[in-house]
């Protein structure tokens, strides 16, 4: 298998996630049905139903296929063969991870006062802040209930729940650091990387680790897969920071440059600051509603001149390479190849 | 052992919770230390440190003592003898339940726009809404992490986590119903009782059930203890509704009559409505800051005339009796007696 070109890679990855997305979406409807009180569950499902690539579930299902060394998607994910011959529902684990992702987005949008998400109003806008808090809280416990339903042995179930709980704690810590960094001009790059590890990368880590735990893989395999998720998750966040500056608003589903307007620290602004760029005065307003495209264009030009956007791209590239190298613990098969392609795609994607 | 009088009962129960409170508070500091990012963990601990009787942990520890049939507090709760001779940390389970309670209070205060709690500013007032959301989210996952640390067998651990997760889901459903009921004048008493079962009673149910699961009690015992918690938890909520009308604001730690001002449905207003009282016009304002003591006094007098407050007291009495009867599944010992006394106390307490 040779490396795909960027275009054919994007096509391959899109095909890979699309094939699984339908299954994942069906599973979400099954595992998180809209029951009474309906308004609560509708609000809980609203963002899940609004779209999303299902990248984390795709990573989880690919790790399962690769570890079991079966043809991708050849086995039913609801009755998946563990390494010891027992059967388990890896799809439930995939749904659980996606449900956690959705809960964090709902609460983050309240905290960051972001009105749009996936091109539709955020939950606190479509409903209200109270309902959005509660919808997030409901998804939180539902994710644990769903993860309890894989049919794995109690030993493995406990380990998977441990991953889920500590992942959620780290996401909260990461979000708290992200908010705190807005007030601090002196954030170190290491601190930033720690923040995005917690805020974003740990959920990719969990997506790659949980199936290994559930299937009964060796500890070394479990740990390397976790680190694969951490590496590509960090790269994913750095690419997000790049995209926030370089992709048109309608394609992003929110205002381009909103990180700059809201004084969010990113690896890009930290680099630029070190190069002597006065990052704080790049955009005058603090309100995404007031900023002009021309202002954003000028700010991006200055960051490009300082080499800060290229620096971020290189950093992401480095992390993706490291992540791919870790996949050596998996059998050499089609699913492992697809996990490598996804890693590359994460930093090549345009949105 | 004979029934205590109300005064000596209050003394006995206060002594019982006080003896355990110190141990529980120490355990909270151990299991939920203030680590980095400090501001997040300080906010998470703020309400836990502000007080609280620790009633739910006390119930949990008493059930453990009773089931193990040991002298109350004679065994170390961190190394507690399960029924099969293994050792486990029941204190971690007690902390986990209290941490869930604290998370729900923090988010509820944001949703209900309540500024005071336990006589101090609510977390979203002492910090800000963003931090309060995140502090609640952190406590949420921490509760699962702490419950994972009891040292119980994986089988029992999974069951305890299942109780915890489904309890949290029900609490969210109950809170959603509570909010929805504010807009509905036609709530049925059964609907109200279902709402408070979910919003309040399930956490008492979990406090009584989890130690039985962890110690390895029979299923029938586990179920009866759960129902004990549900019964007394419902009674507790009804008493809360009575106290909101009958106890001075400074003793309540918040404005007396705030439920009426905020149009909250309670068993009292539902009864009064059925008696023909125009509940919606009992208090003119919708803002707790605007209401006068005289208005509240007049409203309470009308509810008393309609027999609605007595009706609530009788309902609570009935539930407490049913709950106490369920304790027959426990060995006849001092801890069981104390669980009966706590049930009585819950509807006799003045705050």
Boltz contact constraints between the chains, C-beta under 6 A:
constraints:
  - contact:
      token1: [A, 37]
      token2: [B, 173]
      max_distance: 6.0
  - contact:
      token1: [A, 37]
      token2: [B, 176]
      max_distance: 6.0
  - contact:
      token1: [A, 37]
      token2: [B, 177]
      max_distance: 6.0
  - contact:
      token1: [A, 40]
      token2: [B, 176]
      max_distance: 6.0
  - contact:
      token1: [A, 107]
      token2: [B, 133]
      max_distance: 6.0
  - contact:
      token1: [A, 111]
      token2: [B, 130]
      max_distance: 6.0
  - contact:
      token1: [A, 130]
      token2: [B, 111]
      max_distance: 6.0
  - contact:
      token1: [A, 133]
      token2: [B, 107]
      max_distance: 6.0
  - contact:
      token1: [A, 134]
      token2: [B, 172]
      max_distance: 6.0
  - contact:
      token1: [A, 134]
      token2: [B, 175]
      max_distance: 6.0
  - contact:
      token1: [A, 134]
      token2: [B, 176]
      max_distance: 6.0
  - contact:
      token1: [A, 137]
      token2: [B, 172]
      max_distance: 6.0
  - contact:
      token1: [A, 138]
      token2: [B, 172]
      max_distance: 6.0
  - contact:
      token1: [A, 140]
      token2: [B, 140]
      max_distance: 6.0
  - contact:
      token1: [A, 141]
      token2: [B, 165]
      max_distance: 6.0
  - contact:
      token1: [A, 141]
      token2: [B, 168]
      max_distance: 6.0
  - contact:
      token1: [A, 141]
      token2: [B, 169]
      max_distance: 6.0
  - contact:
      token1: [A, 144]
      token2: [B, 165]
      max_distance: 6.0
  - contact:
      token1: [A, 145]
      token2: [B, 165]
      max_distance: 6.0
  - contact:
      token1: [A, 148]
      token2: [B, 162]
      max_distance: 6.0
  - contact:
      token1: [A, 154]
      token2: [B, 154]
      max_distance: 6.0
  - contact:
      token1: [A, 154]
      token2: [B, 155]
      max_distance: 6.0
  - contact:
      token1: [A, 154]
      token2: [B, 158]
      max_distance: 6.0
  - contact:
      token1: [A, 155]
      token2: [B, 154]
      max_distance: 6.0
  - contact:
      token1: [A, 157]
      token2: [B, 158]
      max_distance: 6.0
  - contact:
      token1: [A, 158]
      token2: [B, 154]
      max_distance: 6.0
  - contact:
      token1: [A, 158]
      token2: [B, 157]
      max_distance: 6.0
  - contact:
      token1: [A, 161]
      token2: [B, 161]
      max_distance: 6.0
  - contact:
      token1: [A, 162]
      token2: [B, 148]
      max_distance: 6.0
  - contact:
      token1: [A, 165]
      token2: [B, 141]
      max_distance: 6.0
  - contact:
      token1: [A, 165]
      token2: [B, 144]
      max_distance: 6.0
  - contact:
      token1: [A, 165]
      token2: [B, 145]
      max_distance: 6.0
  - contact:
      token1: [A, 168]
      token2: [B, 141]
      max_distance: 6.0
  - contact:
      token1: [A, 169]
      token2: [B, 141]
      max_distance: 6.0
  - contact:
      token1: [A, 172]
      token2: [B, 134]
      max_distance: 6.0
  - contact:
      token1: [A, 172]
      token2: [B, 137]
      max_distance: 6.0
  - contact:
      token1: [A, 172]
      token2: [B, 138]
      max_distance: 6.0
  - contact:
      token1: [A, 173]
      token2: [B, 37]
      max_distance: 6.0
  - contact:
      token1: [A, 175]
      token2: [B, 134]
      max_distance: 6.0
  - contact:
      token1: [A, 176]
      token2: [B, 37]
      max_distance: 6.0
  - contact:
      token1: [A, 176]
      token2: [B, 40]
      max_distance: 6.0
  - contact:
      token1: [A, 176]
      token2: [B, 134]
      max_distance: 6.0
  - contact:
      token1: [A, 177]
      token2: [B, 37]
      max_distance: 6.0
